[in-house]
């Protein structure tokens, strides 16, 4: 429920990996392949001329005056907001994704237009608004717990000042120092009452969360040399391996320890959200560093279980709950007559141990339960 597969050359490379790992549908959260080409690729998959998952795609991301990503649409003011949203949907965007730089005046215009067009508005929480303010206008999902840990502290203003100072710092060393002060505040000043209030709001408004714990863990341990020795690296080009490797920077053991504690803190926030009834989705943020298409989903499920979900709940976040989020539960998400038979048959029970989702024996893709017609793709079959 959170991947990036629409950059040049990636569909050919990544789609077979999704299928090989039993991922039969993806929510693509933004890339630089134009929407008409995305539609053509979807058509090729539907007709069987290309191997790949079913796709729900955002296309370009909506950003503010100075976009962070080169493929984003820049929304400069509130007047441009509804127009930008409508144009994307006209071009074939199935939902709208907002990002960090969206301005405070533009944000509600996009949310309102998304409602009008009956598409969901999802993404990061812009720097200009708070996590609570994102929920009431109807942002449907928040990704990576974006800006949530920074706001469930007793003194969020202090963190805001530190982050502005870090952005304006004279040199990288000064910026690092300010960042580590911020991290200490996030950990030491956690305000459980504030967190509970926010989670109650998300539960009431059905503001879904895609914590993407697997990518948060990658960034938390980015200096760990073991990441670079992962045998799955062999599936990727030299360029991508170099790019991921370059994310490490200079290792600082002191920082590494804080990062690990911050990641544990993220797990605790997910635990508290789950206990409050906040709806969750399973996503990996692949192709960010050391997140592997399809391969990383079982790891995300394990991390969700470590945050207090039962194996059944974690599985449902990747199946039935995901289908409900996308509004396609009539045809997808559970094993029932009349539904599309996108399913993985396992050799061991995942309700006993969630890691059993990796013990797959067969994958059925785009079959139909009512007619008994299946397309079967597996390593043991020749037909
Ligand atoms: Zn992402």
Boltz pocket constraint, residues with backbone or C-beta under 6 A from the ligand:
constraints:
  - pocket:
      binder: B
      contacts: [[A, 2], [A, 3], [A, 4], [A, 29], [A, 285]]
      max_distance: 6.0
